[in-house]
Amino acid sequence: MPKKIRYAASEDTLVFHPHNEPVPLRQLLVFPVIISVANYMSLAFLNICLNALIPLFFAMPLEIGGLGFDPATIGYIIGSYGAFMGGFQALFFARIIHHFGVKRVFVTGMISFLPVFALFPIMSYFAQRSGVTTIVWACILAMFPLLMIMDMAYGWLPSYSGVIES
């Protein structure tokens, strides 16, 4: 028989069922949950590092390895990426997940960090060599699809219940 609890301030009754009780921490910390949390934690850590690095790299002077952009240019770059990413996610995310699967999208998103972080020294090299030229802008534009792949690693469709499977 479910327990009934009366609130002191009202006459409403709240019915507790056994499956509504909190799960003990020991039962919650099982291997699949630990792996999911570790995956998400790694993704979030790398994303935070990248989100801190991009505006700093764009703002640093050419002499110390950055690109020397003014704040307005940095805002236009990051803002255009955000607008493009929002439209892309709205139009194509569900199809990509259904076609490739959650696990492949997640793993591809994690792998996309490698070329994104590799683009920083490449851009710096070309910028120090000949200034911010077409090559540097091409590298910035090449970063957009990689960042979009990385951002898709955060999501899954509700029908998958958050379980990473292919």
Secondary structure by P-SEA (a helix, b strand, c coil): cbbbbbbccccbbbbbccccccccccccccaaaaaaaaaaaaaaaaaaaaaaaaaaaaacccccccccccaaaaaaaaaaaaaaaaaaaaccaaaaaaaccaaaaaaaaaaaaaaaaaaaaaaaaaaaaccccaaaaaaaaaaaaaaaaaaacccccccccccccc
